[in-house]
Amino acid sequence: MKSLTVRQPPRLFFARIDRGGGPAACWPWIGPRSAGTHGLQTHGLTNFKSGGRWRGCAAHQLAYYLATGRWEHRADGRLVRHLCHNSLCCNPAHLAGGTPFENTIDQTYRDAGLFAPRDHWADPPEPPRPLPPATLKAIAEHRARRLAYQTAPRAAVHRQPGGIAR
């Protein structure tokens, strides 16, 4: 397990998290955000020292580390997953370590509507249910069409002085 040095005291970090909804609710990061949707460092609030160098991380990564002592970082093939599917949430009860593959599976099931809405995370999530046969068939047909399109021969395009001829 890595030992990290955090630039700011945890109380300053947690001051940028809205914990007003209670322990079961999402705790959104209200500090500066990255161009994406995750809360990110801009003023050293989520900076840490690793390998003798200061680095930045997403707010939910640091919240998970401060709560559990486990560092999950993409460079190690690990990441912090949002069980509530709210990318700004920093509630450690809604965060779990995992692999990029596990995160993709979570997203797939979420997109298929197989998880409860965000407001119902007081109880642990149900295990994912298998996809219905009709959905599996539609996925297989889509993959077959995509493969046929990708492997189909293309008409050659030649530039000629008067324009483009096929």
Backbone bond lengths (Angstrom), bond angles and torsions (degrees), N, CA, C in turn:
res aa  C-N    CA-C-N  psi(-1)  N-CA   C-N-CA  omega(-1)  CA-C   N-CA-C  phi
1 M - - - 1.452 - - 1.521 108.42 -
2 K 1.328 115.71 133.65 1.454 120.51 -179.16 1.513 110.70 -78.28
3 S 1.322 114.53 145.31 1.456 120.07 172.66 1.522 106.96 -106.83
4 L 1.322 115.65 125.93 1.457 120.48 -175.88 1.511 110.27 -115.14
5 T 1.311 115.64 152.67 1.453 122.07 172.64 1.515 107.30 -106.09
6 V 1.336 116.84 121.58 1.465 121.23 -179.32 1.516 107.58 -95.08
7 R 1.333 116.79 134.84 1.463 121.75 -174.09 1.527 112.54 -65.87
8 Q 1.333 118.07 -44.35 1.460 121.74 -177.55 1.527 109.99 -106.25
9 P 1.329 118.06 152.04 1.465 119.68 175.65 1.531 109.88 -62.18
10 P 1.340 117.57 147.32 1.467 120.37 -179.33 1.528 113.61 -54.99
11 R 1.337 118.54 -31.43 1.468 119.34 -178.55 1.530 110.85 -63.93
12 L 1.346 118.39 -34.41 1.467 120.57 176.64 1.525 111.29 -70.98
13 F 1.324 115.94 -36.26 1.458 119.73 176.72 1.530 110.40 -64.89
14 F 1.353 116.90 -49.21 1.461 120.19 -177.24 1.528 112.60 -70.92
15 A 1.332 118.15 -14.97 1.468 120.22 174.43 1.524 110.92 -68.37
16 R 1.325 117.48 -19.01 1.464 121.75 179.17 1.531 112.11 -95.27
17 I 1.321 117.05 14.38 1.467 122.10 178.91 1.516 108.30 -119.79
18 D 1.328 116.94 130.10 1.467 122.36 179.11 1.527 108.58 -85.78
19 R 1.342 115.96 103.65 1.463 121.38 -179.38 1.522 111.68 -102.75
20 G 1.330 117.61 20.41 1.454 122.39 -174.80 1.516 115.06 -67.68
21 G 1.324 118.98 -19.97 1.461 121.37 -177.32 1.514 114.64 -79.09
22 G 1.318 117.59 -6.75 1.464 120.18 -178.54 1.514 111.53 99.44
23 P 1.335 116.56 175.47 1.464 120.29 -173.84 1.527 114.51 -68.83
24 A 1.334 118.51 -22.87 1.464 120.08 -178.52 1.527 112.46 -91.34
25 A 1.314 118.07 -14.52 1.473 121.61 -176.36 1.526 110.64 -84.90
26 C 1.326 115.25 164.35 1.468 120.30 172.78 1.527 108.56 -67.99
27 W 1.330 116.09 142.56 1.461 122.28 176.39 1.526 106.92 -111.65
28 P 1.324 118.14 92.85 1.469 118.69 -176.50 1.526 112.83 -72.74
29 W 1.312 115.14 145.11 1.464 122.92 174.21 1.518 107.00 -74.09
30 I 1.323 117.60 123.93 1.465 121.08 -178.96 1.527 111.28 -108.98
31 G 1.315 116.34 6.45 1.456 120.92 176.99 1.520 110.42 -83.60
32 P 1.327 117.31 -167.61 1.468 121.60 -179.63 1.522 111.39 -59.65
33 R 1.325 115.98 148.15 1.462 121.42 -178.64 1.517 110.73 -119.99
34 S 1.310 115.00 157.79 1.464 120.00 176.11 1.520 108.97 -80.52
35 A 1.313 115.85 -179.32 1.459 120.00 178.36 1.524 110.54 -64.43
36 G 1.328 116.65 -26.72 1.464 120.71 176.55 1.519 109.72 -81.69
37 T 1.306 116.41 -142.89 1.458 119.62 -177.07 1.516 113.16 -110.50
38 H 1.312 118.08 -5.35 1.459 119.95 -178.63 1.525 110.98 -85.52
39 G 1.336 115.89 145.88 1.460 119.78 171.23 1.510 108.66 -67.25
40 L 1.317 117.58 137.56 1.456 120.57 -174.33 1.509 110.32 -141.05
41 Q 1.319 116.08 162.49 1.444 121.37 179.43 1.514 111.21 -70.54
42 T 1.301 117.15 142.72 1.459 121.53 165.41 1.513 109.19 -141.06
43 H 1.312 117.69 -27.68 1.466 121.43 -178.18 1.521 111.38 -119.35
44 G 1.321 117.69 27.17 1.449 120.70 177.83 1.516 113.90 81.37
45 L 1.320 118.54 6.93 1.464 119.64 -177.38 1.520 112.23 -70.36
46 T 1.318 117.87 -30.29 1.456 119.77 179.33 1.519 111.43 -120.05
47 N 1.307 117.43 32.00 1.458 120.83 176.78 1.524 110.18 -88.82
48 F 1.319 115.93 147.22 1.453 121.82 177.40 1.521 108.48 -139.82
49 K 1.319 116.03 160.15 1.458 120.75 -179.68 1.514 108.50 -108.90
50 S 1.319 115.57 123.92 1.451 121.75 -179.97 1.516 107.38 -141.21
51 G 1.305 116.68 129.02 1.450 119.90 -179.79 1.510 113.14 65.70
52 G 1.337 117.83 29.89 1.448 122.34 178.46 1.518 114.64 76.94
53 R 1.332 117.74 9.36 1.458 121.06 -176.94 1.530 109.94 -132.36
54 W 1.338 116.43 139.88 1.459 120.53 177.55 1.521 108.85 -77.94
55 R 1.310 115.85 134.33 1.461 121.96 -179.53 1.527 108.73 -133.70
56 G 1.315 115.63 161.51 1.461 120.81 176.83 1.512 110.56 -104.45
57 C 1.305 116.13 159.24 1.455 120.50 176.79 1.529 108.84 -149.97
58 A 1.302 116.41 167.72 1.460 120.85 176.84 1.521 109.08 -72.76
59 A 1.324 115.93 151.76 1.460 121.46 -176.07 1.523 111.50 -60.76
60 H 1.337 118.18 -38.65 1.461 119.35 -178.13 1.532 111.32 -68.14
61 Q 1.346 117.78 -30.27 1.459 119.96 176.40 1.522 110.94 -63.82
62 L 1.334 115.62 -45.29 1.455 119.58 -179.04 1.525 110.95 -68.72
63 A 1.340 118.25 -38.25 1.467 121.13 177.60 1.527 110.01 -61.04
64 Y 1.323 116.85 -41.95 1.467 120.88 178.71 1.526 110.64 -64.30
65 Y 1.330 116.74 -42.71 1.463 120.31 179.44 1.530 111.30 -64.15
66 L 1.328 116.80 -44.55 1.468 119.23 -178.95 1.522 111.78 -65.60
67 A 1.331 117.73 -30.75 1.466 121.24 -178.63 1.526 112.43 -82.60
68 T 1.334 117.30 -36.72 1.462 119.72 -172.38 1.522 114.14 -111.91
69 G 1.329 117.63 -21.10 1.460 120.44 -175.73 1.523 112.58 80.93
70 R 1.329 118.19 1.58 1.473 121.99 179.40 1.518 109.36 -101.45
71 W 1.322 116.51 130.20 1.457 121.52 179.88 1.523 108.86 -100.29
72 E 1.316 117.10 116.81 1.460 123.16 178.54 1.526 106.55 -111.12
73 H 1.311 116.68 114.61 1.459 119.92 -174.76 1.522 109.41 -135.10
74 R 1.338 116.67 142.01 1.458 121.82 -176.48 1.529 112.44 -59.05
75 A 1.320 117.14 -31.97 1.464 119.90 179.46 1.530 110.82 -62.24
76 D 1.323 116.97 -24.83 1.467 122.22 178.82 1.528 111.39 -95.75
77 G 1.344 117.51 6.32 1.453 120.84 -178.27 1.524 112.94 79.18
78 R 1.320 117.31 17.58 1.467 122.31 -178.73 1.522 108.48 -127.31
79 L 1.321 115.90 160.98 1.457 120.98 174.26 1.517 109.52 -154.47
80 V 1.327 115.72 170.32 1.457 121.62 178.05 1.525 107.38 -100.16
81 R 1.338 115.51 120.99 1.461 121.54 -178.58 1.520 109.84 -94.50
82 H 1.347 116.33 145.83 1.464 121.98 173.45 1.525 108.02 -93.79
83 L 1.317 118.01 110.64 1.461 120.47 177.42 1.523 111.38 -71.16
84 C 1.325 116.43 -22.15 1.473 121.34 -179.43 1.524 111.51 -90.70
85 H 1.323 118.26 -7.17 1.471 124.37 -179.90 1.522 112.54 62.94
86 N 1.318 117.82 24.56 1.465 122.87 175.05 1.519 106.20 -108.32
87 S 1.318 117.62 107.93 1.467 121.10 -171.36 1.526 113.44 -65.91
88 L 1.331 119.23 -18.05 1.463 121.12 177.94 1.520 112.55 -93.69
89 C 1.326 118.49 -4.26 1.467 121.61 -176.03 1.526 111.01 -70.26
90 C 1.339 115.48 132.95 1.469 121.91 177.96 1.519 111.33 -119.85
91 N 1.335 118.42 15.07 1.461 121.57 178.08 1.527 108.23 -72.92
92 P 1.343 118.03 117.78 1.468 119.73 -177.83 1.525 113.38 -58.55
93 A 1.334 118.07 -25.40 1.461 120.34 177.93 1.528 111.54 -69.77
94 H 1.318 117.62 -18.96 1.458 122.27 -179.76 1.525 111.79 -100.20
95 L 1.320 118.30 3.40 1.456 122.50 -176.06 1.524 110.12 -113.98
96 A 1.311 116.27 147.15 1.462 120.75 176.66 1.522 108.40 -148.61
97 G 1.308 115.65 146.13 1.454 120.14 175.38 1.519 109.52 -75.78
98 G 1.305 116.79 154.48 1.456 120.04 178.43 1.507 111.68 -177.59
99 T 1.300 114.75 -172.76 1.465 121.70 179.70 1.528 108.76 -103.52
100 P 1.337 117.52 162.65 1.467 119.26 174.73 1.527 112.41 -56.68
101 F 1.345 117.40 -34.44 1.462 120.15 178.58 1.532 110.83 -64.38
102 E 1.327 117.49 -45.09 1.464 120.31 178.00 1.527 110.83 -61.77
103 N 1.316 116.88 -37.24 1.465 120.97 178.43 1.534 110.64 -65.33
104 T 1.330 117.24 -38.69 1.457 121.26 177.65 1.527 110.73 -65.69
105 I 1.323 116.86 -41.05 1.467 120.62 177.65 1.523 109.60 -61.98
106 D 1.347 117.15 -44.92 1.473 120.39 177.14 1.524 110.65 -55.71
107 Q 1.327 116.55 -46.12 1.459 120.87 -177.64 1.523 110.92 -65.45
108 T 1.328 117.35 -39.25 1.456 121.33 179.67 1.528 110.67 -62.15
109 Y 1.329 116.32 -47.53 1.460 119.77 179.04 1.525 111.41 -65.43
110 R 1.327 116.50 -39.49 1.467 119.49 178.49 1.523 110.65 -61.71
111 D 1.345 116.53 -45.34 1.463 120.74 -179.53 1.525 111.77 -64.33
112 A 1.340 116.74 -27.50 1.466 120.55 177.68 1.524 111.58 -82.95
113 G 1.345 117.12 -0.98 1.460 120.91 177.61 1.512 113.90 77.20
114 L 1.317 118.02 27.72 1.457 120.58 -176.00 1.523 113.71 -97.13
115 F 1.338 118.19 6.84 1.460 121.00 176.08 1.517 109.47 -116.09
116 A 1.315 115.41 157.58 1.462 120.35 177.17 1.526 109.53 -68.73
117 P 1.337 117.60 157.44 1.465 119.76 175.91 1.522 111.42 -60.47
118 R 1.326 116.22 162.06 1.470 121.91 -177.02 1.517 113.44 -56.04
119 D 1.324 117.82 -32.73 1.463 120.36 -173.72 1.522 113.14 -73.05
120 H 1.316 118.28 -7.72 1.459 120.78 -174.03 1.519 112.68 -110.13
121 W 1.312 117.66 33.85 1.459 119.76 -177.14 1.514 112.97 -92.60
122 A 1.338 118.90 15.21 1.454 120.10 175.24 1.529 108.79 -65.63
123 D 1.333 117.31 -34.77 1.457 122.21 176.27 1.519 107.93 -94.10
124 P 1.330 117.42 152.51 1.463 117.97 177.47 1.533 110.07 -64.16
125 P 1.327 117.49 151.26 1.461 119.77 -178.49 1.523 111.46 -66.48
126 E 1.320 114.96 151.19 1.457 120.00 174.32 1.520 108.13 -71.99
127 P 1.331 116.53 150.40 1.466 116.67 175.15 1.529 109.30 -64.52
128 P 1.320 117.74 149.43 1.455 120.48 -178.59 1.527 111.41 -60.07
129 R 1.315 115.93 139.39 1.464 121.24 176.50 1.526 108.28 -91.63
130 P 1.334 116.95 151.53 1.472 117.87 177.88 1.521 110.40 -65.38
131 L 1.319 115.43 151.50 1.463 120.47 178.87 1.526 109.33 -69.89
132 P 1.342 117.20 146.56 1.466 119.86 178.16 1.526 111.20 -64.63
133 P 1.346 117.50 153.33 1.474 120.68 -179.17 1.524 112.94 -56.95
134 A 1.333 118.14 -36.65 1.465 120.07 179.91 1.528 110.96 -63.26
135 T 1.326 117.04 -38.64 1.460 120.99 178.60 1.521 110.41 -68.13
136 L 1.330 117.14 -42.57 1.460 120.67 178.00 1.531 110.84 -61.51
137 K 1.348 116.62 -39.61 1.460 120.85 178.47 1.528 110.67 -64.74
138 A 1.340 117.16 -43.17 1.467 121.14 179.39 1.528 110.71 -63.40
139 I 1.321 117.29 -39.65 1.471 121.10 178.04 1.528 109.97 -63.60
140 A 1.343 117.30 -44.30 1.465 121.22 -179.73 1.523 110.85 -63.58
141 E 1.351 117.24 -41.29 1.467 120.42 178.54 1.525 111.12 -64.71
142 H 1.326 116.17 -41.04 1.466 120.00 178.94 1.529 110.54 -62.63
143 R 1.323 117.07 -44.41 1.469 120.58 179.09 1.523 111.11 -62.40
144 A 1.351 116.96 -39.93 1.470 120.32 179.75 1.526 110.45 -64.94
145 R 1.360 116.96 -42.71 1.466 119.81 178.01 1.525 111.09 -63.23
146 R 1.337 116.54 -42.31 1.468 120.67 -179.62 1.528 110.84 -63.75
147 L 1.346 116.26 -42.67 1.463 120.23 179.06 1.524 110.56 -64.55
148 A 1.336 117.96 -41.64 1.465 121.01 178.65 1.525 110.49 -62.73
149 Y 1.320 116.75 -40.32 1.463 120.43 179.36 1.523 110.83 -66.34
150 Q 1.345 116.36 -41.97 1.462 120.17 -176.74 1.526 112.20 -69.64
151 T 1.316 117.19 -29.95 1.474 119.75 -176.58 1.524 112.77 -98.37
152 A 1.333 118.76 -4.01 1.466 121.50 -179.67 1.523 109.66 -66.94
153 P 1.335 116.52 142.71 1.476 118.37 177.44 1.524 110.56 -67.25
154 R 1.281 115.37 142.12 1.462 121.34 -179.20 1.531 108.99 -100.19
155 A 1.319 115.32 145.74 1.467 120.04 174.83 1.526 107.43 -72.34
156 A 1.319 115.39 134.66 1.465 119.39 179.66 1.526 109.14 -73.72
157 V 1.302 116.17 139.63 1.457 121.74 178.79 1.521 107.33 -112.15
158 H 1.337 115.27 123.20 1.455 120.30 -179.30 1.513 109.01 -118.39
159 R 1.305 116.43 134.98 1.465 120.91 178.19 1.525 108.00 -86.82
160 Q 1.321 114.44 127.49 1.450 119.94 177.61 1.523 108.71 -121.02
161 P 1.327 117.84 160.48 1.462 119.78 -176.79 1.525 113.74 -55.74
162 G 1.308 119.27 -31.88 1.455 121.04 -177.27 1.517 113.23 -91.80
163 G 1.296 119.56 3.72 1.467 122.24 -178.19 1.520 109.88 139.02
164 I 1.302 115.27 -157.87 1.477 119.82 -177.94 1.507 108.00 -104.58
165 A 1.317 116.02 129.54 1.446 121.31 177.76 1.526 108.62 -118.90
166 R 1.285 116.21 145.66 1.470 120.47 178.36 1.497 110.14 -104.77
